[in-house]
Amino acid sequence: MQSQSTMLLPDTILHIYYLQGILPSHPPVSADYFIGNWVEDDFSFLFFRQSSSEAVDAILSNNPQLTLLDKYEMSYQQWQGGSVEPVRVGRFLLNPPWIKALAEEGEIALTLDSGVVFGNGAHQTTQACLEAIDIACAGKKVQTVLDLGSGTGVLALAAAKLGCERVLAVDYNFLACRTTRINARLNDLDDHILTINGKAEEHTNVAADLLIANIHYDVMKELVRTEGFLKQKWFILSGMLRSEAEKISAFLSTQPVLILKRWNRDNIWHTLLGITR
């Protein structure tokens, strides 16, 4: 488990260095105040607990392909976009590590340490996915799960907590994978969740009882066209805007699948729950 000294609390000050270019997932930073490196497209974000200009200058010197674009200083709470509080979604209670709200009768409590990765359970796509997972797992027949684009691991945690024996969590971002592993340990689910750093669309060949993909449309449109997609029994597809959901639905209408339920949150975010047949 993470110690109090390494946990990011609401008032923890983050020092963020925004770089043009891709820095390897394991940059040569040995300082204990280094939090991690987030790679997004052709940009890298380095997170520290204190000002680290010298360490960043050394990285830039050793990697001339990188350029420092900007640096920011903000609290962890500001980075997460507001106060991080317990979140209730259906039967799930998602507690940040520093708050332990008591679960009501029938609720399933999870501890979720988001770190600097987005995904504390408040987003509408996450909430729709949690509701869909609860439906899919209601019959106790879902034992294997493939969570593509796992982020903080909240959906993998929920599936494992509902009794799924084996969950494979995949994310292309190493920092997200590390966050998922931390959360699996926090919830004593290490024996049920295996985390892999890789591309979502390259792992659909792993047949599972339930595939979950709360992911960018550019990845989603490739994922549903892979040969392995139809090997899955149930699927949850989320993270889609209205026009994107229409395109995915149009393609699925040509496939041997059945859409069981749709979520439309504020006519913006769309989620599909379905089965193959």
GIHU-V513814 format. One record per backbone hydrogen bond with DSSP energy under -1.0 kcal/mol. CO is the residue of the C=O (numbers start at 1). NH is the residue of the N-H. E is the energy in kcal/mol with one decimal. If there is no record, write none. Layout:
BEGIN
co: [CO:CO]
nh: [NH:NH]
e: [E:E]
END
This chain:
BEGIN
co: [3:9:10:12:14:15:16:17:18:18:19:20:27:31:33:36:38:40:42:43:44:45:46:47:47:48:52:53:54:55:56:57:58:59:63:67:70:72:74:75:76:77:78:87:89:91:92:93:94:95:96:104:108:110:114:123:124:125:126:127:128:129:130:131:132:133:135:137:143:144:145:146:147:150:153:154:155:156:157:158:159:160:166:167:168:169:170:170:171:173:174:175:176:177:178:179:180:181:182:183:184:185:189:189:192:194:196:199:200:203:205:208:209:210:211:212:213:216:217:219:220:223:228:229:233:234:235:236:237:238:240:241:242:243:244:245:246:247:248:249:251:252:255:256:258:261:263:265:265:269:270:271:272:273:273:274:275]
nh: [7:12:77:76:74:48:72:46:69:70:44:67:29:34:49:47:45:43:21:40:19:38:17:35:36:15:56:57:58:59:60:61:62:63:66:20:18:16:14:79:80:82:81:94:92:108:89:110:87:112:99:107:93:95:117:127:128:129:130:131:132:133:134:135:136:137:138:140:166:210:168:212:170:153:157:158:159:160:161:162:164:163:145:194:147:196:149:150:198:177:178:179:180:181:182:183:184:185:186:187:189:188:192:193:167:169:171:202:203:206:207:233:234:146:236:148:238:220:221:223:224:226:231:232:276:211:274:213:272:215:270:245:246:247:248:249:250:251:252:253:254:255:257:277:275:273:271:268:269:265:240:263:237:260:261:235:258]
e: [-1.7:-2.0:-1.8:-2.3:-1.9:-2.1:-2.7:-2.5:-2.9:-1.5:-2.2:-1.7:-2.6:-1.7:-2.5:-2.6:-2.6:-1.7:-3.4:-2.5:-3.3:-2.7:-2.4:-2.9:-1.2:-2.7:-2.3:-2.7:-2.0:-1.7:-2.6:-2.2:-1.8:-1.0:-2.4:-3.3:-2.8:-2.5:-3.7:-2.2:-1.9:-2.4:-1.2:-3.2:-2.9:-3.6:-2.4:-3.0:-2.3:-3.1:-1.9:-2.5:-2.8:-3.3:-2.2:-2.2:-2.2:-2.2:-2.3:-2.0:-2.2:-2.8:-1.9:-1.6:-2.7:-2.2:-1.1:-1.7:-2.5:-1.4:-2.8:-3.3:-3.0:-2.7:-2.7:-2.1:-2.2:-2.4:-2.6:-1.4:-2.0:-1.4:-2.3:-2.9:-2.8:-3.1:-3.1:-1.8:-1.4:-1.8:-2.5:-1.9:-2.4:-2.2:-2.1:-2.3:-2.2:-1.9:-2.4:-1.4:-3.3:-1.6:-1.9:-1.5:-2.9:-3.0:-2.0:-1.2:-2.0:-1.3:-1.1:-1.8:-2.0:-2.7:-2.6:-3.3:-2.8:-2.6:-2.9:-2.6:-2.3:-1.4:-1.8:-1.4:-2.2:-2.1:-2.6:-2.7:-2.8:-1.8:-2.8:-2.9:-2.1:-1.6:-2.4:-2.8:-2.1:-2.0:-2.6:-1.7:-1.8:-1.8:-2.4:-2.9:-2.2:-2.5:-1.9:-2.1:-1.7:-2.7:-1.3:-2.6:-2.3:-2.6:-1.7:-2.6:-2.9]
END
